[in-house]
Amino acid sequence: MDKIILNVFKVITLALIALAVILQAVVLIKGKEGLVGSSVLDNYIRLAYVATAITAILAILFPVLFMIQNPKNLLKVLGVLGVLVVLGFICYSIAGNSFTIVQLEELKTTENISKSVGAGLIFTYIVGGLAVVSIIFSGIAGLFK
């Protein structure tokens, strides 16, 4: 089964690459002036949409299939998601609005949006810091193994 899936992905990948190469050749042949009002770039963008859609579908499908095959790992994933949700609530509760009403009007935003942005920044800083710490820890731990 895995070999069939691998072969299907190889064929899809090669087909997308071949289409991209053909479209790139057409772009190079027509030149800058030949592309004005042309549908070549539209086809290029459609190809990018198709590749992005396939990638998004597979990025969602494979983890779901993996979790169905390994139910023990599902509990770990749900635990991590729970921790992230709690961290999000903590970040939102400590985030504040540092803008005055006049500044908010100039920025055409509200106090809630300002607080949400602040919470997102705090969340990003914490998760990014944890990622850096885990990379350093795994590097140091690898030296002692």
N, CA, C and O of each residue as an XYZ file, in Angstrom:
580
protein
N       0.824     -1.201      0.000
C       0.000      0.000      0.000
C       0.863      1.259      0.000
O       0.586      2.216     -0.723
N       1.913      1.243      0.821
C       2.794      2.407      0.877
C       3.494      2.644     -0.453
O       3.722      3.786     -0.850
N       3.830      1.558     -1.138
C       4.512      1.692     -2.432
C       3.577      2.298     -3.478
O       4.006      3.088     -4.318
N       2.308      1.927     -3.421
C       1.328      2.484     -4.357
C       1.171      3.989     -4.112
O       1.169      4.783     -5.053
N       1.040      4.369     -2.837
C       0.901      5.789     -2.502
C       2.131      6.561     -2.945
O       2.016      7.662     -3.484
N       3.319      5.984     -2.719
C       4.557      6.643     -3.125
C       4.606      6.839     -4.636
O       5.009      7.902     -5.108
N       4.200      5.825     -5.399
C       4.206      5.930     -6.860
C       3.185      6.962     -7.355
O       3.454      7.692     -8.309
N       2.022      7.024     -6.714
C       1.014      8.009     -7.106
C       1.553      9.421     -6.870
O       1.382     10.306     -7.708
N       2.203      9.621     -5.726
C       2.757     10.940     -5.440
C       3.893     11.293     -6.391
O       4.049     12.456     -6.766
N       4.669     10.324     -6.775
C       5.731     10.588     -7.747
C       5.133     11.054     -9.073
O       5.624     12.006     -9.680
N       4.079     10.385     -9.518
C       3.442     10.751    -10.783
C       2.832     12.154    -10.688
O       3.000     12.967    -11.597
N       2.126     12.437     -9.589
C       1.526     13.762     -9.417
C       2.608     14.834     -9.383
O       2.473     15.882    -10.015
N       3.679     14.569     -8.642
C       4.773     15.531     -8.545
C       5.409     15.775     -9.902
O       5.649     16.923    -10.275
N       5.685     14.716    -10.639
C       6.295     14.869    -11.961
C       5.368     15.613    -12.924
O       5.832     16.405    -13.744
N       4.063     15.361    -12.827
C       3.115     16.061    -13.700
C       3.095     17.551    -13.376
O       3.092     18.378    -14.288
N       3.081     17.906    -12.092
C       3.100     19.317    -11.712
C       4.401     19.993    -12.132
O       4.396     21.138    -12.586
N       5.509     19.284    -11.978
C       6.801     19.839    -12.402
C       6.825     20.047    -13.909
O       7.289     21.082    -14.387
N       6.322     19.059    -14.667
C       6.306     19.174    -16.124
C       5.448     20.363    -16.564
O       5.842     21.118    -17.453
N       4.277     20.529    -15.942
C       3.428     21.673    -16.279
C       4.118     22.991    -15.950
O       4.046     23.945    -16.725
N       4.779     23.043    -14.812
C       5.482     24.273    -14.430
C       6.617     24.582    -15.403
O       6.834     25.743    -15.750
N       7.336     23.563    -15.842
C       8.432     23.769    -16.793
C       7.881     24.267    -18.130
O       8.449     25.177    -18.735
N       6.789     23.679    -18.587
C       6.181     24.107    -19.854
C       5.722     25.558    -19.759
O       5.974     26.355    -20.664
N       5.052     25.897    -18.667
C       4.596     27.279    -18.492
C       5.766     28.248    -18.377
O       5.704     29.365    -18.891
N       6.822     27.827    -17.709
C       8.006     28.685    -17.596
C       8.643     28.895    -18.964
O       9.092     29.999    -19.273
N       8.688     27.851    -19.785
C       9.241     27.984    -21.131
C       8.409     28.962    -21.958
O       8.961     29.777    -22.698
N       7.081     28.883    -21.836
C       6.215     29.802    -22.569
C       6.457     31.241    -22.113
O       6.491     32.158    -22.934
N       6.625     31.437    -20.812
C       6.902     32.771    -20.288
C       8.219     33.293    -20.847
O       8.304     34.450    -21.258
N       9.236     32.455    -20.864
C      10.543     32.876    -21.379
C      10.493     33.171    -22.873
O      11.138     34.111    -23.339
N       9.736     32.380    -23.629
C       9.648     32.577    -25.075
C       8.886     33.860    -25.406
O       9.312     34.629    -26.267
N       7.763     34.092    -24.725
C       6.950     35.272    -25.017
C       7.621     36.561    -24.563
O       7.426     37.614    -25.170
N       8.388     36.481    -23.526
C       9.044     37.681    -23.025
C       8.072     38.565    -22.259
O       6.892     38.246    -22.118
N       8.586     39.663    -21.778
C       7.793     40.564    -20.938
C       6.624     41.171    -21.706
O       5.509     41.238    -21.190
N       6.871     41.605    -22.912
C       5.828     42.275    -23.687
C       4.742     41.299    -24.139
O       3.579     41.681    -24.267
N       5.114     40.051    -24.379
C       4.148     39.064    -24.858
C       3.208     38.573    -23.776
O       2.224     37.897    -24.074
N       3.491     38.898    -22.536
C       2.665     38.403    -21.436
C       1.552     39.356    -21.039
O       0.642     38.982    -20.299
N       1.621     40.583    -21.526
C       0.593     41.554    -21.166
C      -0.731     41.105    -21.777
O      -0.843     40.948    -22.993
N      -1.732     40.902    -20.922
C      -3.047     40.455    -21.391
C      -3.081     38.989    -21.774
O      -4.067     38.537    -22.355
N      -2.048     38.239    -21.473
C      -1.974     36.826    -21.836
C      -2.538     35.963    -20.715
O      -2.579     36.371    -19.555
N      -2.969     34.772    -21.084
C      -3.508     33.843    -20.082
C      -2.430     32.906    -19.548
O      -2.726     32.034    -18.731
N      -1.200     33.070    -19.988
C      -0.125     32.181    -19.535
C       0.081     32.321    -18.033
O       0.194     31.326    -17.316
N       0.128     33.553    -17.568
C       0.327     33.768    -16.137
C      -0.885     33.310    -15.332
O      -0.743     32.862    -14.194
N      -2.072     33.422    -15.919
C      -3.264     32.911    -15.234
C      -3.157     31.402    -15.036
O      -3.499     30.883    -13.974
N      -2.686     30.709    -16.055
C      -2.510     29.262    -15.935
C      -1.434     28.928    -14.904
O      -1.552     27.953    -14.163
N      -0.396     29.737    -14.868
C       0.675     29.552    -13.881
C       0.099     29.669    -12.467
O       0.418     28.869    -11.588
N      -0.743     30.665    -12.264
C      -1.347     30.874    -10.945
C      -2.313     29.741    -10.622
O      -2.373     29.291     -9.478
N      -3.059     29.278    -11.598
C      -3.955     28.136    -11.362
C      -3.163     26.892    -10.961
O      -3.590     26.132    -10.092
N      -2.029     26.692    -11.589
C      -1.171     25.563    -11.234
C      -0.683     25.707     -9.790
O      -0.617     24.725     -9.050
N      -0.349     26.909     -9.406
C       0.072     27.147     -8.020
C      -1.077     26.880     -7.051
O      -0.856     26.332     -5.972
N      -2.300     27.258     -7.422
C      -3.464     26.971     -6.586
C      -3.668     25.469     -6.428
O      -3.937     24.989     -5.327
N      -3.540     24.733     -7.519
C      -3.717     23.277     -7.471
C      -2.653     22.648     -6.575
O      -2.964     21.793     -5.746
N      -1.409     23.067     -6.736
C      -0.327     22.515     -5.909
C      -0.548     22.859     -4.439
O      -0.314     22.022     -3.568
N      -0.991     24.068     -4.158
C      -1.254     24.471     -2.773
C      -2.418     23.677     -2.194
O      -2.359     23.256     -1.039
N      -3.468     23.468     -2.968
C      -4.617     22.700     -2.498
C      -4.231     21.254     -2.200
O      -4.623     20.701     -1.172
N      -3.468     20.648     -3.094
C      -3.018     19.274     -2.865
C      -2.175     19.199     -1.602
O      -2.339     18.284     -0.796
N      -1.284     20.150     -1.430
C      -0.440     20.180     -0.241
C      -1.271     20.342      1.021
O      -1.023     19.657      2.013
N      -2.248     21.231      1.000
C      -3.089     21.459      2.180
C      -3.902     20.214      2.522
O      -4.009     19.837      3.689
N      -4.467     19.585      1.510
C      -5.256     18.373      1.745
C      -4.383     17.273      2.345
O      -4.784     16.615      3.304
N      -3.216     17.078      1.792
C      -2.333     16.033      2.307
C      -1.796     16.373      3.689
O      -1.596     15.482      4.514
N      -1.561     17.654      3.946
C      -1.071     18.066      5.264
C      -2.119     17.824      6.343
O      -1.771     17.635      7.508
N      -3.373     17.828      5.976
C      -4.434     17.536      6.934
C      -4.732     16.037      6.970
O      -4.956     15.478      8.044
N      -4.736     15.388      5.820
C      -5.133     13.984      5.722
C      -4.145     13.038      6.409
O      -4.563     12.163      7.168
N      -2.852     13.198      6.159
C      -1.887     12.248      6.690
C      -1.797     12.247      8.212
O      -1.756     11.165      8.798
N      -1.765     13.385      8.881
C      -1.763     13.313     10.345
C      -3.023     12.665     10.911
O      -2.954     11.951     11.911
N      -4.181     12.910     10.277
C      -5.417     12.285     10.747
C      -5.328     10.772     10.577
O      -5.690     10.026     11.487
N      -4.854     10.315      9.429
C      -4.696      8.869      9.217
C      -3.685      8.274     10.188
O      -3.888      7.171     10.696
N      -2.603      8.991     10.449
C      -1.589      8.512     11.382
C      -2.169      8.396     12.794
O      -1.869      7.442     13.512
N      -3.002      9.371     13.195
C      -3.606      9.310     14.522
C      -4.605      8.165     14.632
O      -4.736      7.554     15.693
N      -5.307      7.873     13.545
C      -6.248      6.754     13.560
C      -5.491      5.435     13.695
O      -5.941      4.530     14.398
N      -4.355      5.323     13.031
C      -3.553      4.097     13.115
C      -2.857      3.948     14.460
O      -2.611      2.824     14.897
N      -2.533      5.048     15.126
C      -1.820      5.026     16.403
C      -2.611      5.814     17.444
O      -2.319      6.989     17.670
N      -3.606      5.197     18.081
C      -4.450      5.930     19.034
C      -3.698      6.442     20.262
O      -4.123      7.425     20.867
N      -2.586      5.796     20.646
C      -1.812      6.278     21.798
C      -1.246      7.671     21.520
O      -1.220      8.528     22.403
N      -0.805      7.878     20.311
C      -0.258      9.188     19.954
C      -1.333     10.265     19.925
O      -1.038     11.449     20.087
N      -2.588      9.850     19.717
C      -3.688     10.810     19.709
C      -3.802     11.498     21.066
O      -4.067     12.698     21.131
N      -3.606     10.751     22.143
C      -3.661     11.337     23.477
C      -2.549     12.358     23.674
O      -2.764     13.401     24.292
N      -1.360     12.064     23.150
C      -0.251     13.017     23.250
C      -0.575     14.300     22.491
O      -0.332     15.402     22.984
N      -1.118     14.149     21.303
C      -1.469     15.319     20.481
C      -2.543     16.150     21.169
O      -2.455     17.378     21.202
N      -3.555     15.488     21.718
C      -4.607     16.221     22.419
C      -4.056     16.916     23.659
O      -4.502     18.011     24.001
N      -3.095     16.295     24.334
C      -2.454     16.934     25.484
C      -1.702     18.185     25.079
O      -1.802     19.217     25.743
N      -0.949     18.098     23.992
C      -0.200     19.262     23.504
C      -1.163     20.374     23.081
O      -0.926     21.544     23.381
N      -2.242     20.016     22.389
C      -3.224     21.018     21.986
C      -3.875     21.672     23.206
O      -4.126     22.877     23.209
N      -4.146     20.874     24.240
C      -4.702     21.422     25.475
C      -3.757     22.425     26.126
O      -4.182     23.487     26.581
N      -2.472     22.077     26.167
C      -1.473     22.993     26.731
C      -1.417     24.285     25.917
O      -1.318     25.373     26.485
N      -1.479     24.171     24.597
C      -1.450     25.373     23.749
C      -2.681     26.252     23.958
O      -2.579     27.479     23.943
N      -3.845     25.629     24.151
C      -5.065     26.397     24.400
C      -4.953     27.134     25.738
O      -5.298     28.312     25.834
N      -4.466     26.431     26.770
C      -4.291     27.071     28.078
C      -3.286     28.217     27.966
O      -3.501     29.294     28.523
N      -2.194     27.982     27.246
C      -1.196     29.039     27.047
C      -1.804     30.232     26.314
O      -1.489     31.381     26.624
N      -2.674     29.961     25.346
C      -3.358     31.045     24.635
C      -4.235     31.868     25.557
O      -4.251     33.096     25.467
N      -4.965     31.205     26.443
C      -5.798     31.939     27.399
C      -4.946     32.764     28.355
O      -5.303     33.893     28.690
N      -3.822     32.206     28.794
C      -2.934     32.950     29.679
C      -2.386     34.179     28.961
O      -2.360     35.274     29.523
N      -1.953     33.995     27.723
C      -1.416     35.122     26.952
C      -2.470     36.202     26.757
O      -2.163     37.391     26.849
N      -3.706     35.802     26.488
C      -4.770     36.789     26.288
C      -5.068     37.530     27.586
O      -5.356     38.727     27.572
N      -4.997     36.811     28.712
C      -5.321     37.464     29.979
C      -4.246     38.457     30.413
O      -4.555     39.436     31.092
N      -2.980     38.221     30.031
C      -1.930     39.159     30.433
C      -1.692     40.250     29.395
O      -1.012     41.238     29.672
N      -2.249     40.072     28.204
C      -2.082     41.091     27.157
C      -2.935     42.301     27.498
O      -3.994     42.188     28.116
N      -2.456     43.443     27.086
C      -3.201     44.662     27.354
C      -3.213     45.571     26.142
O      -2.605     45.276     25.113
N      -3.909     46.669     26.285
C      -3.987     47.663     25.224
C      -3.183     48.875     25.675
O      -3.544     49.527     26.655
N      -2.115     49.179     24.981
C      -1.276     50.308     25.369
C      -1.573     51.564     24.544
O      -0.878     52.571     24.674
N      -2.593     51.503     23.707
C      -2.941     52.645     22.865
C      -4.030     53.485     23.518
O      -4.882     52.973     24.245
N      -3.985     54.774     23.245
C      -5.066     55.658     23.684
C      -6.209     55.557     22.677
O      -6.068     54.962     21.608
N      -7.332     56.149     23.040
C      -8.498     56.118     22.147
C      -8.188     56.829     20.835
O      -8.621     56.389     19.771
N      -7.444     57.920     20.906
C      -7.078     58.674     19.701
C      -6.191     57.824     18.796
O      -6.389     57.792     17.582
N      -5.207     57.132     19.391
C      -4.321     56.272     18.592
C      -5.098     55.123     17.968
O      -4.839     54.755     16.822
N      -6.041     54.556     18.696
C      -6.857     53.472     18.140
C      -7.681     53.961     16.959
O      -7.844     53.235     15.978
N      -8.203     55.182     17.040
C      -8.973     55.739     15.927
C      -8.081     55.997     14.730
O      -8.491     55.781     13.590
N      -6.850     56.463     14.982
C      -5.909     56.691     13.876
C      -5.556     55.374     13.186
O      -5.414     55.317     11.965
N      -5.420     54.332     13.979
C      -5.089     53.019     13.424
C      -6.306     52.280     12.874
O      -6.179     51.213     12.273
N      -7.485     52.861     13.087
C      -8.748     52.266     12.643
C      -8.906     50.848     13.191
O      -9.175     49.903     12.448
N      -8.733     50.724     14.502
C      -8.860     49.434     15.168
C      -9.578     49.626     16.492
O      -9.929     50.745     16.867
N      -9.791     48.526     17.193
C     -10.478     48.587     18.480
C      -9.555     48.086     19.585
O      -8.475     47.553     19.330
N     -10.011     48.274     20.812
C      -9.230     47.824     21.966
C      -9.117     46.301     21.987
O      -8.069     45.766     22.347
N     -10.187     45.596     21.605
C     -10.160     44.126     21.590
C      -9.160     43.592     20.566
O      -8.440     42.631     20.835
N      -9.121     44.214     19.407
C      -8.177     43.775     18.382
C      -6.752     44.026     18.843
O      -5.870     43.195     18.628
N      -6.524     45.175     19.480
C      -5.196     45.485     20.002
C      -4.772     44.461     21.046
O      -3.620     44.027     21.069
N      -5.708     44.079     21.908
C      -5.407     43.071     22.925
C      -5.146     41.710     22.285
O      -4.250     40.988     22.722
N      -5.909     41.351     21.266
C      -5.707     40.070     20.576
C      -4.343     40.021     19.888
O      -3.663     38.996     19.918
N      -3.955     41.124     19.275
C      -2.645     41.186     18.630
C      -1.541     41.037     19.668
O      -0.567     40.318     19.446
N      -1.691     41.711     20.789
C      -0.716     41.592     21.871
C      -0.625     40.168     22.382
O       0.470     39.668     22.640
N      -1.774     39.504     22.532
C      -1.785     38.114     22.979
C      -1.091     37.215     21.961
O      -0.348     36.306     22.333
N      -1.333     37.471     20.679
C      -0.670     36.687     19.636
C       0.840     36.861     19.658
O       1.587     35.903     19.460
N       1.283     38.089     19.900
C       2.726     38.347     19.986
C       3.342     37.639     21.192
O       4.398     37.016     21.082
N       2.679     37.738     22.335
C       3.197     37.066     23.538
C       3.248     35.557     23.311
O       4.231     34.908     23.666
N       2.190     34.997     22.719
C       2.135     33.559     22.429
C       3.288     33.163     21.509
O       3.952     32.151     21.730
N       3.515     33.972     20.477
C       4.599     33.678     19.534
C       5.954     33.733     20.220
O       6.808     32.885     19.962
N       6.166     34.714     21.089
C       7.436     34.819     21.804
C       7.661     33.604     22.697
O       8.766     33.062     22.743
N       6.623     33.175     23.402
C       6.769     32.030     24.310
C       7.041     30.751     23.530
O       7.966     30.009     23.861
N       6.249     30.488     22.504
C       6.428     29.257     21.723
C       7.769     29.284     20.989
O       8.449     28.260     20.916
N       8.158     30.433     20.448
C       9.465     30.547     19.791
C      10.602     30.331     20.764
O      11.581     29.659     20.437
N      10.485     30.898     21.968
C      11.509     30.693     22.990
C      11.607     29.236     23.399
O      12.705     28.709     23.578
N      10.457     28.578     23.547
C      10.469     27.154     23.878
C      11.108     26.326     22.764
O      11.802     25.347     23.036
N      10.877     26.713     21.532
C      11.493     25.995     20.409
C      13.007     26.148     20.441
O      13.733     25.174     20.243
N      13.487     27.361     20.688
C      14.932     27.585     20.755
C      15.539     26.793     21.916
O      16.584     26.162     21.759
N      14.883     26.827     23.080
C      15.384     26.085     24.243
C      15.408     24.579     23.958
O      16.360     23.896     24.334
N      14.380     24.065     23.303
C      14.352     22.628     23.004
C      15.435     22.250     21.994
O      16.005     21.162     22.085
N      15.724     23.119     21.043
C      16.798     22.847     20.079
C      18.144     22.821     20.791
O      18.968     21.940     20.544
N      18.362     23.781     21.666
C      19.624     23.814     22.424
C      19.724     22.590     23.323
O      20.781     21.963     23.399
N      18.630     22.242     24.008
C      18.638     21.088     24.900
C      18.925     19.800     24.138
O      19.731     18.983     24.581
N      18.266     19.613     22.986
C      18.497     18.388     22.216
C      19.916     18.339     21.674
O      20.498     17.259     21.569
N      20.481     19.489     21.327
C      21.872     19.519     20.869
C      22.836     19.135     21.972
O      23.775     18.371     21.749
N      22.603     19.670     23.172
C      23.466     19.332     24.304
C      23.279     17.885     24.708
O      24.250     17.189     25.007
N      22.022     17.422     24.719
C      21.756     16.026     25.093
C      22.396     15.064     24.077
O      22.833     13.972     24.441
N      22.445     15.474     22.814
C      23.071     14.632     21.789
C      24.575     14.499     21.985
O      25.163     13.504     21.562
N      25.204     15.475     22.614
C      26.639     15.393     22.875
C      26.964     14.320     23.901
O      28.045     13.732     23.859
N      26.041     14.056     24.824
C      26.311     13.098     25.882
C      25.865     11.689     25.555
O      26.077     10.779     26.357
N      25.250     11.481     24.393
C      24.805     10.137     24.017
C      25.846      9.406     23.230
O      25.630      8.261     22.835
